[in-house]
Amino acid sequence: MEVLELSRQIMTYLNAFQGSKPALHNSEIVIIRGISRTKLKPEDFQQKLKDLLNDLNIKEVYLNSKRAEVLTKEVDRQIKLATGIDDEYQGLSGVEMMKQTFEQSGFVADYIVGEYENVAAYVVMWMDQSGAGPMFVETMIIKTDSIEE
């Protein structure tokens, strides 16, 4: 599957496609951010993310699994190749650090990792802890052709 198509499906599912903007886009990687027209309670984020994977037939990759570690290492490598930037938020601990940064800034955040055919999908949702304002969505879809099962 093409990275742009999967990112479109995810953003549409979360009602965040309209007005969304790519932060990075090439044939191997799409990172896209948007504002969802749907408002969820923070305690419903994880279930919505699981429903998303289930409804789009994306296999969940459990965060504490070896597969998540392998995928995330390859994703970090691909992003570094595409941007030339050595990001401080590398690896699974980096993903968790990013979530904690959101939370320290007054946001509630949750994320999930999935795999579909030859791509990895990372989906993050966040909103103000007070419930005011919109819910934000970011997807990161990366081709993983070079990774072994």
N, C-alpha and C positions, 0 to 999 in steps of 0.2 A: 504494500500500500504506500502511496505517496504521502510524505509528511504533511503537505498542505491540506490534503483531503481529510486526513484524520484530525488535524487541528480544527478544521472547519466543523466537522461532525461534533467534536467535543464542545466547542464554543457555542454551537447552535443548541445542543442538548442543555447546556447551562444557561441558555437565553442571554448569551454575552457576545454573540457574533457581530450584531449590528454595532458599528462604531469601533470595533476592536482594531488594534494596530499591532503590526509585527515589530518586535524589538530586534529580531534577527531572523533572516529568511534566506536560505539557499536550498539547493536540491537535497541536502542531507539533514538540515536542521530548520525547524520553525519554532520560534518563541513568540507567542502572541499574548497580548494583554487586553482585557476588556472589562466592561462593567455589566454585570448581570441585571436584567430587568426583573428577575425573580429575587425576592428577599426571603432568606431562610433564617431560622434561629441558629445561633452558633452550635448548639447541641445537635443539630440536624446535618451539619456539614459532612461528617464522616459517612453517614448513611446515604446521602446524596451522591457522594463520590463513589461509593460501592455500587449504587444503582446505576450510575453512569457506566462504569466498567462492565457490569452485567448486561445492561441493555445494548451496549455497542460491541458485545462479545470480545472485550479486551480482558486478557488474563491478568488478575491481580498478582503483583510481585510483592511478597511480604517484606516489609522494611528490614527485618532482622535476618533475612535469608542471604545465603551466599550469592544467589542470582541477583539480588538487589545491589550487592556490593560490586559484582562484575559489571552489571549494566551501568551503574553510576560512574565507575572508573572510566568506562568507554565514553560515556556522555561527557565527562569532564575533558577527556582527551580531544573529542570532536569539537567542543566549544572553544578550547584553547587554539586548535588549528584554525577554526573559522574566524576567531576574533583577535588572536595574538595576545590575549589577556590571560594571565595566570590568576584565576579567581581565588579569593580567600575562602569561598564557600565550596570547597571541593569535597567529594565523597558524601556518603550518607550523613556523616556528622555535620558536613557543611549545609546540607538540606535542613537538618534539624536546627542548626544555628540560625539559618535564615528565618525559620518559623519563630524561634525565640526572639529574634530581633523585631519581628512584627509585633509579637506580644508585649515586648518591652516598650514599644511605641504606642501602646494603647489599642492594638487590634487583636482580634481573635482570628486564628489561622488554622487551617488543616490542609493536608495534602495526601495524595495517594500516588503510587507508582504502578504502572501496568505495562503489558507487552502485547502487541498485536502483530502477527506475522513477523516482518523484519523491522519493526520500529518499537522503541521504548516511549512510553507516555508518562509524563509527570504533570500532575494537575494540582494547582494550589488555589484555594479560595480564602479570602480574608475580608473582614469588615471591622468597623469601629466597635469596641467592646460595649459602648453605650447603646448600640443598635441604630444609632443615627447614621444617615448617609447610606450609600450603596454598598453592595457586595461586589468585590473585585475578583476576577478570575485570571489566572495565567496558566497557559499550557506550554509545555516544552516537549516537542516531538522530534525524535532523533532516529535516523536510520541506524540499524545495528547489524548490518549484513556481515560484518567482520567478526562478530562474537560467536563463539561456540556455545552450544546448548549446555 
